[in-house]
Amino acid sequence: MSFANKTVIVTGAAGNLGKAVARAFADQGANLVLVDLKRESLAAAFGAENDRALFAASNLLEQSGASSVVQAALARFKRIDVLCNIAGGFRMGEAVHETSDDNWNFLFDINTRTLLHVVRAVVPQMVTAGGGKIVNVGAFAAQKGVAHMGAYTAAKGTVIRMTEAMAAELREKNINVNCVLPTIIDTPDNRAAMPKADPAKWVAPVDLANVILFLASDAARAVHGAAVPVSGLS
């Protein structure tokens, strides 16, 4: 799964999964456009920029922020081959009838609005170039409703439906769109939040990154609209 001379945009790059995904692509020779809200976070995660890694600090809740990422990517690397929409987040919620506007808006903004803004900016470039790969991050839990997670499962369920719709719209344009559905990811934050749980049963970021790499590779050229469960050992 070589990505030599290919350009990969990774949103949420400074997060635990984003770092694993970026490093996996880097190991396969990709040029990276690393996107997060603050440049300082990217520097802390990856050190200094280099010829194959561009930092793109941007607020993806604004369409202009997503558009600026694409402009920077094209200015540096002239092409965009892969988009990995890693940016997102989790928050437990209330019962559905008690859900606050704040909680609902937070979860839909960070999980779906960011995705929409980025694909609006990236897809026209891929269509013009003749193809590309897009991988989104849903959630295993979003396959059905879960008590006190209504807003979260609704947001991540929307990611799955967006993935399927995009796949149907873009497959004739030689653009593959798929998503992964992880269970709990083994991160320091999750370990701190669930100290009695067994993280050996969770999904290691590097293992999830490997699935994302496959979906972004030419080996997955016949895969469109898949929602791939990645459930670790649980």
N, C-alpha and C positions, 0 to 999 in steps of 0.2 A: 504494500500500500504506500508507494512512494508519492510524495506531494512536492517533489522538487520542481521549482519554478512556478508553483501555484500559490495564489494569494488567498489567505484564509482570514476572515473577520471573526473574531471571538468577542461577543458582548459579555459583560459581567466577568471580564478576564481576571480581575484581581481577587475574585472569590475562590473558595476552595476547589470547586469543580472547574471554574474557568482556568485556574492555574494548571490543573492536570491536563485539561484539553489542549491548552496552548503548548505545553511542554511536549505532549504526544505528537502534535503536528510539527513542532520544531525538530523533533528527533527524526521525522520523515522528510525534512528538507524544505518545509513550507516557508513562505514569507508570511509574516503575521501582522495583522492590524488589531491591536489589543485595545479594547474599549472598556472604560469604566468611568465613573462619575468624576473622580479626581486623579490628576496626574501623579500625585504623591502616592496614592494607593498602587498604581501601576509600577512606579519606581521601587516601592517596597517589596512588591511581589516578584519583579523580574530584573531588578538592577537597572542598568543603563540601556537606552535604546541602542540599536545597532543596524547594520545594513539590511537585516532580515526581520527586524522587529520595530514597528512603528507604534508609538503610544498615541491614542486618540481619546483624550479626556472629553466627555460629552454627556449631556443630560438627554437621555433617550425618551424622556417623557415629552420632549418637544420635537416636532418634526424637523425643525432646523438643526437640532443636534444630530439626528440620524443622518441628515443630508450632508452635514459637514464631515462626518466619518467617511462617507463614500467618496466625497471630493478629495479628502486627504489620501485615501487608499489608492485612488486612480492617479493622483499626482505623483505618488511615490512608486507604485508598482505597476501601473497602467492597466490592471485587470483585477477582477474579483471572481474567484473560482468557487469558493465555499463560504457560506455564512453559517455560523453556529450561534444560535440564539440561546445563550446560557443565562443571561440576565433574568432574574426572577426572585421570588421570595415566598416564605411561608409565615403564616401567623394563625394560631388557633383563634377561633371565633366564638360567638355566642350561638344560641339557638337561632334558627333562621328568622323567626318572628321578632327576635331581639337584635338582629344584626344592625350595627350602626353604619351610617353613610361613610364614616371614616374608614372602618374596616373593609367594607365592600370596595370603596374607591381605591384604597391602598393595594389590595390584592389584584384587582383588575388592572390597575395602572401598571404595576411592576411586572405582571405576568403576561398581559395581553396588549396593552397600549404600546409598550416598548417594542414588542414584536412587530406590531402593525407598522409603527413608524420606520423600523429598520427595513422591513421587506418592501415598503413603498419606495424606499431609496435604492435598494439593492437590485430588486427584480428587473426593472427596466434595463439596468446595465448588463445583467446576465442574458436577457433576451437579445439585446444587441450583439453580445459576444457569441451567442449561439449555444449557451448552455451553462449549467452550474449545479451545485448541490446546496441544499438548505436542510439543516438539522435543528429541530426545536426540542425543548425540554418540557414535557408534560409531567405527570405524576401517576404512579401506580394507583394511588388512592382515588384518582379522578375518574376511574372507570365506573364508580357508583357514588351515591351520596353517603356522607359520613357525618354522624352527629357532631355538632359543634365545629364542623369544618365545611359548612355549606358554601360560604363565600370562596374558600380556597379551592374546593373541588369543582365549583362552578367555573372559576377562573382557569384552572388547569384543564378542565373539560373543554373549555373554549379553545385552548391551545390545540387540543387534539382535533377538534372540528375545523379549526383554521388550517391545520396541517393537511387534513383530508381534502378540503376545498382547494387549497393551493395546488396540491398534487394533481387533482383533476383538471385544473386550469392550465397547468404549466408542463405537463408531461409531454405534450406535443411540441413544446419549445425546448426539449432536451434538458429540462430542469427537474431534478429529483427533489421532492420535499417529503421528509419523514420526521418522526419524533421518537424520543425515548421516554419510557415511563419508569423512573426509578422508585424504589421504596426508600427507606431512610438512608441517607448518604452519611458515611462515616467521616464526620468533621469534628473539630474541637468544640464548636458550638453545640452540636447535637450530643456529644459526650457529656458536656457540662449540664445540658438540660435534662438528660436522662441517665444519671450516674449509675442506676441499678440495672440498666439494660446491657445486653451483650453485643458490643459493636462488631464482633466477629461475624454476626449474622447480617450486618448491614452491607451496603454497597460501597466498596472502596472507590474513591474518585478516579483512580487510574483504570479500574475495570470499566467504569461507565465511559470514560474517555475512549477506551478502545472500541466500544460499541459505536460511539459517535464517529470515530475515524472510519470504521467500516462503512457506515451509512454515507459518509462523505467521499468514499473512494469509488473508483471505476468498477470495483467488484460488486457494488450495489446498484449498478446502472439499471437493473430491471426491477428495482424496488421503488414503489411509489405509494405514498399515503400510509405507510406502515406506522403503527404505534407499538413500539417494541418494549415489552416488559423487561426490566433489569432489576431482579429481586434479590441479588446476593445469595446468601445461604439461608435466608429466613423461610 
